[in-house]
């Protein structure tokens, strides 16, 4: 199938599918006589896999590692679990950071009078290092 069909089948933008091919993450099966990239079912399956992994927050290099493990039928599931657990730790740290930011923003929003005066606790907070 052509790149547009592969993109539609995987719910990925065409630009993303093209990027993954350009960096060698998921290569098309080849090119048709017209020069267009052609994706077979295996490539589409890999694109879906990468799309799902990206939705869990995995980076492109992490996706490459996961895809390599996915393709390796002699892999140890412990290797996959190690990557997933490292991502959980990173997500927990990001969540903690986001909670702190949310709480701080709530504090300064409450401190802002929200009236016609120029004084604003929110802008004051953003201007401090």
N, C-alpha and C positions, 0 to 999 in steps of 0.2 A: 504494500500500500504506500501511497505517497505521504509526504511529511504531514500535510494537512489532515489526512485521514488518521495517521498515527497520533497526532496531537489531539484530535477529537476523541479517539478511542481511549486515551489515557488522561484526559482532562488537563493537559498541559498546554501552555501557549506554544505556538509554532517556534517562536524565538528561543524558548527553553529547549525544545527538542533539538533544534539546530545547534544550540550551544553545547548540549551534551554530546552531540556527534563531533563537533569541532574539537572538544577537549578529549575525545576518545572514551568517554564514560559509557555511552551506549551508541554503538556505531550502526548505521543502516546496513542492511544486507548487501547493498551495492547501489549502483545507479542504473536507471533504465536507459533505453536507447535515446530518450529525450534529455538525458542528463540529470533528471530529478532523482533525489534520494528515494530509495525504496526500502521500506521497513517490513520485515517478515514478522510472524507471530512471536518468535523468540525475542526479537528486538522490542516489540510492543510490550511483551511481558516484563522485560527489564526496565522499560520506561515507566511502567506502572509501579514496579518495585521501587525505583528511585523516587518517583513522585510521592509514594506513601512514606518512604523513609524521610524525605525532606519535610513532609507534613508533621513528622515527629521531632523536627528540629535538627536532624543530622545534617552536617555540612557536606559539601560535594566530596571532599576527600574521605570523610567517614562513609558516605554512600558508596564510593569506589571500593572501600575496604569491605563493606557489607555485601556489595554485589559480587565481589571476588569470593567471599565465603559462600554466598548463595549458589554460585556456579560450581564450587568445589564440593563434590559429593563425598569426599573423604574428610571434610572439615570436622572439627570438634565443636559441639554446641557450646562448650565453655568459652571458646573464642568469641562467639556471637554474644553470649551473655555478658562477657567482660565489657564489650563495647556498649551494650544497652545499659549496664549498670553505671558506666562512666557518664553516659548521657543523663541518666537520672540524677546523678550528683550535680552535674552542670545545670540541669533544669531547676533543681532545688535551690541552688545558689542564685540563679536568675530570679526565681520566684521571691526569695527573701529580699533581694535588691528591689524588685518591683513593689513589694509590700512596704518597704521603707520609703521609697519615693512617693507612693500613694499617701502614706500617713503624713509625710512632710508636706505634701501639696495640700492635703486636707487642713493641716494646721495653719498654713499661711493663707489659704482661702478663707478660713474662719476669721483670721486676724485682719483681713482686708475689709474695710468698711463698705465697699461697693457703692459708694455714693458719688457725688459730683466733684469731690475734691481730687486733686492730682496725686496725693499721697496714696501709695498702694503697697501693702505688705508683700504681695506676690512679686511685683517687680523689684522691690528691695531685696527680697531673698534671692532672686535670680541674678542680681548684680553682685552678690557676695561670693567670694571664693570658698 
